Every structure is written in C-alpha cells, then in structure tokens.
C-alpha cells in the first residue's frame, strides 16, 4: 500500500512539472496588451482637456473629482507601458523582467506653472 501511495505521489509530481503550457495564442495576447496600453494612454489624453477646462488648482492642488481625474491621468501616463511589459513578461513573451514600476508624478504636476 505504501509503494502504491509513493507511486501515486511521484506520478502527480511528474505531471505537475510539465514545461510551459500555452493558454492562448501569443500574437493575440500581444495585441490585447497593446490595446489595453493604448486605451489607458488615450483615456488619459481625453481626460486632460476636461481637467484643464473645468478644474482649478487651489494652492497647487486639485480638489474632489478633479483630484481623481488628475491622479488617473498621471498614473496612466506613467505606468501604462510598464504594466504592458509586465503582462508580456508574466505571459512568458519577454525574457527579461521589467524593472520597478516608474514613479507616478504628483497630481499637482498638472497644475498650470507646476513642474
């Protein structure tokens, strides 16, 4: 009985150590990642004129919904490409792991005259 149990455990270990398996077509996955990245950047670009037209910086910062919009813009612009690269890496389509996520600028960097 003990040998049967050992044989069973070894067979599970061998089956569980299968090399890479493909869940989806790599080209389709790459296109999806490109679409997500482009959509995130385009959304930030679309929100920028709304922020400029309807939001005021009070003391170098935004308030309420304007702050949320500003955070959305700076975060998407700063990290969209990095997240796309991480998705490619996690999908085994990049050999080298991307570095740390880029720092997100402060929302106040979108205030007129603030860098």
DAGI-V845825 format. One record per residue. N is the residue number from 0. SS is DSSP state (H for helix, E for strand, L for the rest). PSI is psi in whole degrees, -180 to 180 (999 if undefined). NEAR is the number of other C-alpha atoms within 12 Angstrom. Layout:
# DAGI-V845825
n->N ss->SS psi->PSI near->NEAR
n->N ss->SS psi->PSI near->NEAR
This chain:
# DAGI-V845825
n->0 ss->L psi->-40 near->7
n->1 ss->H psi->-39 near->8
n->2 ss->H psi->-36 near->9
n->3 ss->H psi->-41 near->10
n->4 ss->H psi->-42 near->11
n->5 ss->H psi->-43 near->12
n->6 ss->H psi->-41 near->13
n->7 ss->H psi->-45 near->14
n->8 ss->H psi->-41 near->14
n->9 ss->H psi->-39 near->14
n->10 ss->H psi->-37 near->14
n->11 ss->H psi->-39 near->13
n->12 ss->H psi->-40 near->12
n->13 ss->H psi->-44 near->12
n->14 ss->H psi->-38 near->11
n->15 ss->H psi->-15 near->12
n->16 ss->L psi->25 near->11
n->17 ss->L psi->141 near->11
n->18 ss->L psi->-178 near->8
n->19 ss->L psi->141 near->11
n->20 ss->L psi->144 near->12
n->21 ss->L psi->124 near->13
n->22 ss->L psi->-35 near->11
n->23 ss->L psi->168 near->14
n->24 ss->L psi->126 near->14
n->25 ss->H psi->-38 near->20
n->26 ss->H psi->-40 near->15
n->27 ss->H psi->-42 near->15
n->28 ss->H psi->-43 near->22
n->29 ss->H psi->-41 near->24
n->30 ss->H psi->-40 near->17
n->31 ss->H psi->-43 near->18
n->32 ss->H psi->-42 near->27
n->33 ss->H psi->-40 near->23
n->34 ss->H psi->-46 near->18
n->35 ss->H psi->-44 near->23
n->36 ss->H psi->-48 near->27
n->37 ss->H psi->-41 near->21
n->38 ss->H psi->-42 near->19
n->39 ss->H psi->-43 near->27
n->40 ss->H psi->-40 near->26
n->41 ss->H psi->-37 near->19
n->42 ss->H psi->-41 near->24
n->43 ss->H psi->-42 near->28
n->44 ss->H psi->-34 near->22
n->45 ss->H psi->-31 near->20
n->46 ss->H psi->-25 near->28
n->47 ss->H psi->-49 near->27
n->48 ss->H psi->-32 near->17
n->49 ss->H psi->-45 near->18
n->50 ss->H psi->-46 near->31
n->51 ss->H psi->-34 near->21
n->52 ss->H psi->-30 near->14
n->53 ss->H psi->-1 near->17
n->54 ss->L psi->144 near->26
n->55 ss->L psi->145 near->22
n->56 ss->L psi->121 near->24
n->57 ss->L psi->108 near->14
n->58 ss->L psi->32 near->12
n->59 ss->L psi->17 near->19
n->60 ss->L psi->160 near->24
n->61 ss->L psi->161 near->26
n->62 ss->L psi->156 near->21
n->63 ss->H psi->-129 near->15
n->64 ss->H psi->-31 near->17
n->65 ss->H psi->-37 near->28
n->66 ss->H psi->-41 near->29
n->67 ss->H psi->-42 near->22
n->68 ss->H psi->-44 near->29
n->69 ss->H psi->-43 near->38
n->70 ss->H psi->-42 near->30
n->71 ss->H psi->-46 near->30
n->72 ss->H psi->-52 near->34
n->73 ss->H psi->-36 near->31
n->74 ss->H psi->-47 near->30
n->75 ss->H psi->-44 near->34
n->76 ss->H psi->-38 near->32
n->77 ss->H psi->-34 near->24
n->78 ss->H psi->-7 near->29
n->79 ss->H psi->-49 near->31
n->80 ss->H psi->-41 near->26
n->81 ss->H psi->-44 near->27
n->82 ss->H psi->-36 near->28
n->83 ss->H psi->-44 near->32
n->84 ss->H psi->-39 near->27
n->85 ss->H psi->-37 near->25
n->86 ss->H psi->-40 near->26
n->87 ss->H psi->-43 near->27
n->88 ss->H psi->-47 near->21
n->89 ss->H psi->-26 near->20
n->90 ss->L psi->11 near->25
n->91 ss->L psi->31 near->21
n->92 ss->L psi->-4 near->24
n->93 ss->L psi->136 near->16
n->94 ss->L psi->-36 near->13
n->95 ss->L psi->130 near->13
n->96 ss->L psi->132 near->19
n->97 ss->L psi->154 near->20
n->98 ss->L psi->-166 near->14
n->99 ss->L psi->153 near->12
n->100 ss->L psi->139 near->18
n->101 ss->L psi->152 near->17
n->102 ss->L psi->139 near->15
n->103 ss->L psi->126 near->21
n->104 ss->L psi->160 near->21
n->105 ss->L psi->144 near->23
n->106 ss->H psi->-29 near->30
n->107 ss->H psi->-16 near->29
n->108 ss->H psi->-16 near->21
n->109 ss->H psi->-6 near->32
n->110 ss->L psi->141 near->28
n->111 ss->L psi->131 near->19
n->112 ss->L psi->-2 near->11
n->113 ss->L psi->136 near->14
n->114 ss->L psi->999 near->11
